[in-house]
Amino acid sequence: MSIAGLKKQIYKASQMVSEKVGGAEGTKLDEDFKDLERKVDVTSKAVVEVISKTSEYLQPNPASRAKLSMLNTMSKIRGQVKSPGYPQAEGLLGECMAKYGRDLGEETNFGGALVDAGETMKRLAEVKDSLDIDVKQNFIDPLQSLYDKDIREIQHHLKKLEGRRLDYDYKKKRPGKIPDEEVKQALEKFHESKEVAETSMYNLLETDIEQVSQLSSLVESQLQYHQQAVQILEELSTKLKERITEAQSRPRREYVPKPKPVFEFAESIDQSNGGFTPTVSAPPPARNSDPYLQFGRASIRKPRTPSEQPCCKALYDFEPENEGELGFHEGDIITLTNQIDENWYEGMLRGQSGFFPLNYVEVIVPLSH
């Protein structure tokens, strides 16, 4: 920094202290400028808050959002083109319904209905994914671009204007010590910055119809999503009503109990079972196959001794839901290789590497820092 620049910074700091501590008054900006500045400030806050709330509306689960953000970051680091998507609630519900419907049997009334409902929920999840993509491209991204470019540029001009105002106020209050030519130059720079800031704020507020267009795109995407959802659900409703009608038209099957086992009397009355032998043999007694239960007492199994390398013990079963996650069972000893953030570790188990949540494990040998 040059000597002139250093002096200017000293002047501005001195003037700021005089205003904050000593109560000195600085140059006042006109009311029109203040009104523009207030509206731009509200616009800036609105853009930031609307982007945040729209993301929560599309992806309401904060844990899933944080997990997805971490996985997307790791995908970029690894150079992976496709990153995992947000787990839609409709998709998770659909997987659950379809699984138990197939387990129960599609030939049954309830099992077949569960499969139909599950497939419908999966279709709803796909439509919801399309809504996410449309809203991000046509609403969130344009608003984010507005904030990153136009609003930040205005903030830069306002900050520069404030610095030049402080420099001018310091110099004009010291006649004789500061040359008149230098005071005049400070005033010209102040007016120049004010004009630039005022023009940029005016242009932003005058073109706000662009934000209205982006808001319209959001509503159109929502409308299209709900129309498709209604159509999909109406198809499911028709299927379920047809199942009900068909089931009611079929005659009810009566339950026929199985015949009871027949016992035949033995010839000898000295048998220990009272003189008769059942034709159906009794099942063999249960056998305790646990090698740690001996002579009626449970021997305590010694815990696995960890190696010197960083590792942890699984407290619960963890089923991977996304690419890159490491699955394990309760009691597994996992080698720790890295800590991604405060919630996720990276480790290895049986030759497989991946990510898993910290709260599913107990650290035995911590990672070295």
Long-range contacts (C-beta under 8 A, 24 or more apart in sequence): 8-167, 11-166, 11-167, 11-170, 11-171, 12-163, 12-166, 12-167, 12-170, 14-170, 15-166, 15-167, 15-169, 15-170, 16-166, 24-169, 24-173, 26-165, 26-166, 26-169, 27-165, 27-168, 27-169, 27-190, 29-194, 33-194, 33-198, 36-198, 36-201, 36-202, 36-205, 37-158, 37-201, 39-201, 39-205, 40-151, 40-154, 40-201, 40-204, 40-205, 43-151, 43-204, 43-205, 43-208, 44-147, 44-151, 44-155, 47-143, 47-146, 47-147, 47-151, 48-147, 50-143, 51-140, 51-143, 51-144, 51-147, 54-135, 54-139, 54-140, 54-218, 55-140, 58-86, 58-131, 58-132, 58-135, 58-136, 59-86, 59-132, 61-87, 61-89, 66-343, 67-322, 67-344, 70-340, 70-341, 70-343, 70-344, 70-355, 71-322, 71-323, 71-324, 71-355, 74-324, 74-340, 74-355, 75-324, 84-322, 84-323, 84-324, 85-129, 85-132, 86-129, 86-132, 87-321, 87-322, 88-124, 88-125, 88-128, 88-129, 90-121, 90-122, 90-124, 90-125, 90-128, 91-121, 91-122, 91-124, 91-125, 91-126, 91-128, 93-118, 93-121, 94-118, 94-119, 94-120, 94-121, 94-122, 94-124, 94-125, 95-122, 97-121, 98-122, 109-243, 109-247, 112-243, 113-240, 113-243, 116-236, 116-239, 116-240, 116-243, 117-236, 117-240, 120-232, 120-233, 120-235, 120-236, 123-232, 124-229, 124-232, 124-233, 127-225, 127-228, 127-229, 127-232, 128-225, 130-225, 131-221, 131-222, 131-224, 131-225, 134-217, 134-221, 134-224, 135-218, 135-221, 135-222, 138-214, 138-217, 138-218, 138-221, 139-214, 139-215, 139-217, 139-218, 139-221, 142-210, 142-214, 143-211, 143-214, 146-210, 146-211, 150-200, 150-204, 151-204, 153-200, 154-197, 154-200, 154-201, 154-204, 157-193, 157-196, 157-197, 157-200, 158-197, 160-193, 160-197, 161-190, 161-193, 161-194, 161-196, 161-197, 164-189, 164-190, 164-193, 165-190, 304-333, 306-333, 306-364, 306-365, 307-365, 308-365, 309-335, 309-336, 309-365, 310-335, 310-336, 310-337, 310-363, 310-365, 310-366, 310-367, 310-368, 311-335, 311-336, 311-347, 311-364, 311-365, 312-336, 312-345, 312-347, 312-361, 312-362, 312-363, 312-364, 312-365, 313-361, 313-362, 313-364, 314-360, 314-361, 315-360, 315-361, 315-362, 316-360, 318-356, 318-357, 318-360, 320-354, 324-354, 324-355, 325-354, 325-355, 325-356, 326-352, 326-353, 326-354, 326-355, 326-356, 327-354, 328-356, 333-364, 334-361, 336-363, 336-365, 336-366, 336-367, 338-367, 339-367
